[in-house]
Amino acid sequence: MKDIDWSKLGFHYTEPDYIVRSAYHDGKWEEPYATQDKFLHLHVSATCLQYGQEAFEGLKAFRGVDGKIRIFRWRENARRMAKSAEGLYMAPVPEEIFGKAIHLALEKNMDFVPPYGTGATLYFRPLLIGTTPRLGVGPGRDFEFIVIPSPIGPYYPGKFHCTTFVVNRHVDRAAPFGTGTFKVGGNYASSFRATEPAHAQGMDCLFLDARYHRYIDECSAANFIGIKSKDQIEYLTPRSSAILPSITNDSLMTLAREKGYKVTRRHIRLEELAQMQEAAACGTACVISPIDKVIDPENNKVYSFGAEPGPILTDLYRSLKDIQYGRAEDKHGWCEVIEN
C-alpha cells in the first residue's frame, strides 16, 4: 500500500501508477490496456477540442470492513456514459469494455485503494473523447476511452457537515432538452461563472431552471434532495429535462422507500424550501452534503435547515455507506465484491 496520509486526502487528483485506455477506429473498440503514459497525443483539430465532443463518468471502489474491495454500481455508470455518448453523437463504450477497463485500472493500482476507516476511496474517472481531426462542424468518427483512477477524500472538506448554498439567477447550468441530462464537461464549464464566485465566499451555487428561473434544478454539480417530515416523511427531488440522472440519488430513493418514506420526483419551487426540514446535495463525489441554509440574495430571503445534518439525511447517508463498506446486506446487488 502506498505511503499516503489517507485521512488528509481531499477531492484532488493523486497520480496513480497506471491509467487504462481503449481506442475506437474503423467501427471497433480495441481491448483495454494499462499504461503509465498519462498524456494525450491529439491532433489540434480533434473534435473534443474543436466542438466539445466529450463525456465522462465518476464512480468509486471501497475497501470494506472485511478487507474486501467493493465497486459500486459500475454498470449504471456504463449505461449513463452510453447515453451521454449517444447524445453527443459518439460511439458508445460497450458495457464489456467499460467493465474490463474499470477492473484493469483497479488491478494495476491496488496499492492506491485506501484502508477501511480512513474515509477515503478509490475514485475512477472514465473519459470519452472525440479524436478525429476536423474543422467543419460535425461529429468525429474516432474516439478514445480512458479510465483515470485516483484515491480521494471527501468532496466537501470536513466530511459529513453542512454547506451553505446561494441562488444564482444570472447563470444557467444547462437548457431544457439540451445537454443537461448528459455528463459532459461543457455543463460544468458553463457553471463556473456562478460556482467560482460562490466558492470565493465559502458557499456553493444552487441553480434554478433555465426557462422560468422558478424551480430548483441542481446544487452546483449535484442533485438536490429536500426532506419534509412534519406529517409523513417525504423525500423530494427535482424532475427536470436539464439535470443529470444521479446514480447516488437513485440509490438513496430506493433506500428511502424501504424505510417507508414517501418519495416524490417533481418540479420544486424555490419557495418550497420554507416547508422543508432538511435539504442536501447528492452525487457520487459528495454522497450526501447536507445544506444548512440557502441564501436568495435577490429576494432577501434565507431558508435555514439547521447547523448540523438532520436525522433523516444522516440515516440515509449511513445506510448507503454501510452497504458500500460491507457493514450491511447488499440486497440490491449494487456492489461487485473483489477478492484481493
C-alpha positions in Angstrom: 0.0 0.0 0.0 1.3 3.5 -0.9 2.7 5.8 1.8 -0.2 8.3 1.7 -1.8 10.2 4.5 -5.3 8.9 3.6 -7.1 10.8 6.2 -5.9 14.1 4.7 -7.0 13.5 1.1 -9.5 15.9 -0.4 -11.2 15.6 -3.7 -8.0 16.1 -5.6 -6.0 14.2 -8.2 -3.3 11.9 -6.9 -1.1 10.4 -9.6 -1.7 6.6 -9.9 0.7 4.1 -11.3 -1.4 3.3 -14.4 -4.4 4.5 -16.4 -6.3 2.4 -18.8 -7.0 3.2 -22.5 -9.0 1.9 -25.4 -9.3 3.5 -28.9 -12.2 3.3 -31.4 -11.2 3.1 -35.1 -13.0 1.7 -38.1 -16.1 0.9 -36.1 -14.3 -1.3 -33.5 -13.1 -0.8 -29.9 -9.6 -2.2 -29.1 -9.0 -4.3 -26.0 -8.4 -2.0 -22.9 -4.8 -1.9 -21.9 -2.9 -0.3 -18.9 -0.2 2.3 -19.5 1.9 4.6 -17.4 1.6 7.3 -20.2 -0.8 9.9 -18.7 -0.7 12.2 -21.6 -2.9 12.6 -24.7 -1.5 12.6 -28.2 -4.1 14.6 -30.0 -4.4 16.4 -33.3 -5.1 20.1 -32.6 -8.3 19.8 -34.7 -9.7 16.8 -32.7 -13.4 17.1 -32.3 -13.1 17.0 -28.5 -11.1 20.3 -28.7 -12.9 22.0 -31.6 -16.5 21.1 -30.7 -16.6 19.7 -27.2 -17.3 16.1 -28.2 -16.5 14.7 -24.7 -18.2 12.8 -21.9 -17.1 11.5 -18.6 -18.2 9.5 -15.5 -17.3 9.1 -11.9 -17.5 6.0 -9.6 -15.8 4.6 -6.6 -14.3 1.4 -5.1 -14.4 1.0 -1.3 -12.3 -1.2 0.9 -14.8 -2.7 3.3 -14.9 -3.7 6.9 -13.9 -7.2 5.9 -10.9 -6.0 3.8 -12.6 -6.8 0.5 -13.0 -4.2 -2.2 -16.4 -3.2 -3.5 -17.1 -1.4 -6.7 -20.4 0.5 -6.5 -22.9 0.2 -9.4 -20.4 0.5 -12.2 -22.8 -0.9 -14.7 -25.1 2.0 -14.1 -22.2 4.3 -14.9 -21.5 2.4 -18.1 -25.2 2.8 -19.2 -25.2 6.5 -18.3 -22.0 7.1 -20.3 -23.5 5.3 -23.3 -26.5 7.7 -23.1 -24.1 10.7 -22.9 -22.2 9.3 -25.9 -25.4 8.9 -28.0 -26.4 12.4 -27.0 -23.2 13.8 -28.4 -23.1 11.5 -31.5 -20.2 9.5 -30.2 -19.6 5.7 -30.3 -20.9 4.3 -27.0 -18.4 2.3 -25.0 -19.8 -1.2 -24.7 -20.5 -2.3 -21.2 -18.0 -5.2 -21.5 -15.2 -2.7 -22.5 -16.2 -0.3 -19.7 -16.1 -3.1 -17.1 -12.8 -4.5 -18.3 -11.2 -1.1 -18.1 -12.5 -0.4 -14.6 -11.3 -3.8 -13.3 -7.9 -3.4 -15.0 -7.5 0.1 -13.5 -8.2 -1.4 -10.1 -5.9 -4.4 -10.6 -3.0 -2.2 -11.7 -3.5 0.3 -8.8 -4.4 -1.9 -5.9 -1.9 0.0 -3.7 -4.0 3.1 -4.1 -7.2 1.7 -2.6 -7.4 3.5 0.8 -7.7 1.4 4.0 -11.0 0.9 5.7 -11.9 3.6 8.2 -10.0 6.5 6.6 -13.0 8.0 4.9 -11.1 7.8 1.6 -12.0 5.8 -1.5 -10.5 4.9 -4.9 -12.3 7.1 -7.5 -12.5 6.3 -11.2 -12.9 9.0 -13.8 -13.9 7.3 -17.1 -13.4 9.7 -20.0 -14.6 9.5 -23.6 -13.3 12.0 -26.2 -13.6 12.5 -30.0 -10.2 12.3 -31.7 -10.9 12.8 -35.4 -9.2 15.9 -36.8 -12.0 18.2 -38.2 -12.5 21.8 -38.9 -16.0 21.6 -40.5 -18.8 21.4 -37.9 -19.7 17.8 -37.4 -19.0 14.7 -35.2 -15.8 12.7 -35.2 -15.5 9.0 -36.2 -12.7 8.1 -33.9 -12.7 8.1 -30.1 -10.6 7.3 -27.1 -11.9 5.9 -23.8 -9.7 6.4 -20.8 -10.1 5.4 -17.1 -8.2 7.6 -14.7 -8.1 6.2 -11.1 -7.2 8.4 -8.1 -7.6 8.0 -4.3 -9.8 10.8 -2.9 -11.2 12.1 0.3 -14.5 13.9 0.8 -15.7 16.3 -1.9 -16.6 18.8 0.7 -13.9 19.2 3.4 -14.9 18.2 6.9 -16.6 15.0 6.0 -20.3 14.9 6.8 -21.1 18.5 7.6 -23.4 21.3 6.3 -22.7 23.6 3.4 -24.4 26.9 2.5 -25.8 27.5 -1.0 -26.6 30.7 -2.8 -29.2 31.0 -5.5 -27.9 32.3 -8.9 -30.5 33.6 -11.4 -27.9 35.1 -13.9 -26.2 31.9 -15.0 -27.9 28.8 -16.4 -26.1 25.5 -16.0 -28.0 23.8 -18.9 -31.0 24.4 -21.0 -34.2 22.3 -21.1 -33.7 19.5 -23.6 -30.1 20.4 -24.1 -27.1 18.5 -22.7 -28.1 18.8 -19.0 -29.1 15.1 -18.8 -25.7 14.0 -20.2 -22.5 14.0 -18.2 -20.4 16.3 -20.4 -17.7 18.7 -19.5 -19.5 21.7 -21.1 -22.2 21.6 -18.5 -19.6 22.1 -15.8 -17.6 24.7 -17.6 -20.7 26.8 -18.2 -21.4 26.8 -14.5 -18.0 28.2 -13.4 -19.3 31.8 -13.8 -21.6 31.1 -10.9 -19.8 28.5 -8.8 -16.4 30.2 -8.6 -17.8 33.5 -7.1 -19.9 31.4 -4.6 -16.8 29.3 -3.7 -14.9 32.6 -3.0 -17.5 33.4 -0.4 -17.3 29.9 1.2 -20.5 28.8 -0.4 -21.8 26.8 -3.3 -24.3 27.5 -6.0 -28.0 26.5 -6.4 -29.2 26.6 -10.0 -32.8 27.2 -11.0 -34.4 26.0 -14.2 -33.3 27.9 -17.2 -36.7 28.6 -18.6 -38.6 30.2 -15.7 -35.9 30.6 -13.0 -38.6 29.4 -10.7 -37.8 25.7 -10.0 -34.8 24.1 -8.3 -32.6 22.3 -10.8 -29.2 21.3 -9.4 -26.9 22.0 -6.4 -23.7 23.0 -8.3 -22.5 19.7 -9.7 -25.0 17.5 -7.7 -28.7 16.6 -7.5 -30.9 18.3 -4.9 -32.8 16.5 -2.0 -35.4 18.0 0.2 -37.0 16.4 3.3 -40.4 17.2 4.6 -41.1 15.4 7.9 -44.0 17.2 9.8 -46.7 14.7 8.9 -45.3 11.9 6.7 -41.6 11.8 5.9 -41.3 12.8 2.2 -38.1 12.6 0.1 -38.3 15.3 -2.6 -36.1 15.6 -5.6 -36.5 17.7 -8.8 -37.9 16.3 -12.1 -36.3 18.2 -14.9 -35.2 17.9 -18.5 -31.9 19.6 -17.7 -30.4 17.7 -14.8 -28.2 14.6 -14.7 -29.8 11.4 -13.6 -27.8 10.7 -10.4 -26.9 7.1 -9.5 -26.4 8.1 -5.9 -29.8 9.8 -5.9 -31.4 6.7 -7.4 -29.8 4.6 -4.6 -31.0 6.9 -1.9 -34.6 7.0 -3.2 -34.6 3.2 -3.1 -33.4 3.2 0.5 -36.0 5.9 1.4 -38.8 3.8 0.0 -37.6 0.8 2.0 -37.7 2.9 5.2 -41.3 3.8 4.4 -40.8 7.3 3.3 -42.8 8.9 0.5 -40.5 9.5 -2.5 -41.6 12.3 -4.8 -39.9 13.5 -8.0 -41.4 16.7 -9.4 -40.9 20.3 -10.1 -39.9 22.0 -6.8 -40.5 25.8 -6.5 -37.7 27.6 -4.7 -40.2 28.9 -2.1 -41.0 25.4 -1.0 -37.7 25.3 0.8 -39.5 27.1 3.6 -41.6 23.9 4.1 -38.6 21.6 4.3 -36.9 20.4 7.5 -33.7 19.1 5.8 -32.0 19.7 2.4 -28.9 18.4 0.7 -26.8 17.9 -2.4 -26.1 14.4 -3.5 -23.9 12.7 -6.0 -21.0 10.2 -6.4 -18.4 12.7 -5.3 -20.2 14.1 -2.2 -22.6 11.2 -1.5 -24.8 13.5 0.6 -23.8 17.0 1.5 -26.4 18.5 3.9 -27.3 22.1 3.5 -27.5 24.4 6.5 -29.1 27.3 4.6 -29.9 28.6 1.1 -29.5 32.3 0.5 -31.7 34.0 -2.1 -30.0 37.5 -2.3 -32.3 39.0 -4.9 -35.4 38.4 -2.8 -33.5 39.0 0.5 -34.5 35.5 1.8 -32.7 32.9 3.8 -34.0 29.3 4.0 -32.5 27.6 7.1 -32.3 23.9 7.9 -30.0 23.9 11.0 -26.3 24.0 11.5 -26.0 20.2 11.9 -27.1 17.4 9.5 -30.7 16.4 10.1 -31.7 12.9 11.3 -33.3 11.7 8.0 -30.4 12.6 5.8 -27.9 11.3 8.4 -29.8 7.9 8.5 -29.9 7.7 4.7 -26.2 8.6 4.4 -25.2 5.9 6.9 -27.4 3.3 5.3 -25.8 3.8 1.9 -22.3 3.9 3.4 -23.0 0.7 5.3 -23.7 -1.1 2.0 -20.7 0.4 0.3 -18.4 -0.7 3.1 -19.9 -4.1 3.6 -21.4 -3.3 7.0 -24.9 -4.1 5.8 -26.5 -6.6 3.5 -26.4 -5.5 -0.2 -29.9 -6.6 -1.0 -29.9 -5.0 -4.4 -26.6 -6.3 -5.6 -25.2 -2.8 -6.0 -21.6 -3.7 -5.1 -19.3 -6.0 -7.0 -17.1 -7.6 -4.4 -13.4 -8.1 -5.4 -11.4 -10.7 -3.5 -7.9 -9.4 -3.1 
